[in-house]
Structure formats: structure tokens, C-alpha cells
């Protein structure tokens, strides 16, 4: 009886071990699922990188626009100062200074 109980217990353990093993089809499905998850993650990373690159590009364009506007304002100030200096020089020359 003791031997029979041990054989039944061993058979039960073997049966449980066999139940936990995946079939080749299940392994293939798991591999396909994991591959699809990897591809999805790669696509998300690419989208994030593209978004970040676009944001950086937009920021750089904005910076260049601000620099151009500031350069134009500086140029306008120099033209205004030159005009004021020219008018002052003309006035000084007219008054004999």
C-alpha cells in the first residue's frame, strides 16, 4: 500500500508538471505577443523622439525669430539715432556752431 501511494503521488506530481508546460503553439503565441509589444514600444519611442525633435525645432525657429526682431529693433534705433545726430549737426551748422 505504501508503494502504491508513493507511485500515485509521483504520478500526480508528474501530471502537475506536465500541466505547467506550454505547448509549442502557446510558446509561439507568447513569442508573437512579446514581439508585438516590443514593436509597439519602439513605435511609441519613435513617436516621442519625433515629438521632442519637432518641439526643439519649433523652439529654435522661435528663438531665431526673436533674434531677428531684436536685430531689427536695434537697427531701427541706430537709424533713429543717426537721423537725430544728422539733424543736430545740420542745426549746429546752420547756427554757426
C-alpha positions as CSV (number, residue, x, y, z in Angstrom):
1,X,0.0,0.0,0.0
2,X,2.8,2.3,0.8
3,X,4.5,1.7,-2.6
4,X,1.2,2.3,-4.3
5,X,0.7,5.6,-2.5
6,X,4.2,6.8,-3.5
7,X,3.6,5.8,-7.1
8,X,0.3,7.7,-7.2
9,X,1.9,10.7,-5.6
10,X,4.8,10.6,-8.1
11,X,2.3,10.2,-11.0
12,X,0.3,13.2,-9.6
13,X,3.5,15.3,-9.4
14,X,4.4,14.4,-13.0
15,X,0.9,15.2,-14.2
16,X,1.1,18.6,-12.5
17,X,4.5,19.3,-14.0
18,X,3.1,18.4,-17.5
19,X,0.2,20.8,-17.0
20,X,2.6,23.7,-16.4
21,X,4.5,23.2,-19.6
22,X,3.4,25.3,-22.6
23,X,2.7,23.7,-25.9
24,X,4.8,24.8,-28.9
25,X,1.7,26.8,-30.1
26,X,1.4,28.5,-26.8
27,X,5.1,29.3,-26.8
28,X,4.8,30.7,-30.4
29,X,1.8,32.8,-29.3
30,X,3.7,34.1,-26.3
31,X,6.7,35.0,-28.5
32,X,4.4,36.7,-31.1
33,X,2.7,38.7,-28.3
34,X,6.1,39.8,-26.9
35,X,7.4,40.7,-30.3
36,X,4.2,42.8,-30.9
37,X,4.7,44.5,-27.5
38,X,8.3,45.3,-28.5
39,X,7.2,46.8,-31.8
40,X,4.6,48.9,-30.1
41,X,7.1,50.2,-27.6
42,X,9.5,51.0,-30.4
43,X,6.8,52.9,-32.2
44,X,5.9,54.8,-29.0
45,X,9.6,55.7,-28.5
46,X,9.9,56.9,-32.1
47,X,6.8,59.0,-31.8
48,X,8.1,60.5,-28.6
49,X,11.5,61.2,-30.2
50,X,9.8,62.8,-33.2
51,X,7.6,65.0,-31.0
52,X,10.7,66.1,-29.0
53,X,12.6,66.9,-32.2
54,X,9.7,68.9,-33.5
55,X,9.3,70.8,-30.3
56,X,13.1,71.6,-30.3
57,X,12.8,72.7,-33.9
58,X,9.9,74.9,-33.2
59,X,11.7,76.4,-30.2
60,X,14.8,77.1,-32.4
61,X,12.6,78.8,-35.0
62,X,11.0,80.9,-32.3
63,X,14.5,81.8,-30.9
64,X,15.7,82.8,-34.4
65,X,12.5,85.0,-34.9
66,X,13.1,86.7,-31.6
67,X,16.8,87.3,-32.5
68,X,15.8,88.7,-35.9
69,X,13.2,91.0,-34.3
70,X,15.7,92.2,-31.8
71,X,18.2,92.9,-34.5
72,X,15.7,94.9,-36.5
73,X,14.8,96.9,-33.4
74,X,18.5,97.6,-32.8
75,X,18.9,98.7,-36.4
76,X,15.8,101.0,-36.1
77,X,17.4,102.5,-33.0
78,X,20.7,103.1,-34.8
79,X,18.9,104.7,-37.8
80,X,16.8,106.9,-35.4
81,X,20.0,108.0,-33.6
82,X,21.8,108.7,-36.9
83,X,18.9,110.8,-38.1
84,X,18.8,112.7,-34.8
85,X,22.6,113.3,-34.9
86,X,22.3,114.4,-38.6
87,X,19.6,116.8,-37.7
88,X,21.6,118.1,-34.8
89,X,24.6,118.6,-37.0
90,X,22.6,120.4,-39.6
91,X,21.1,122.7,-36.9
92,X,24.6,123.3,-35.4
93,X,26.0,124.1,-38.9
94,X,23.1,126.5,-39.6
95,X,23.6,128.3,-36.3
96,X,27.3,128.5,-36.8
97,X,28.4,126.2,-34.1
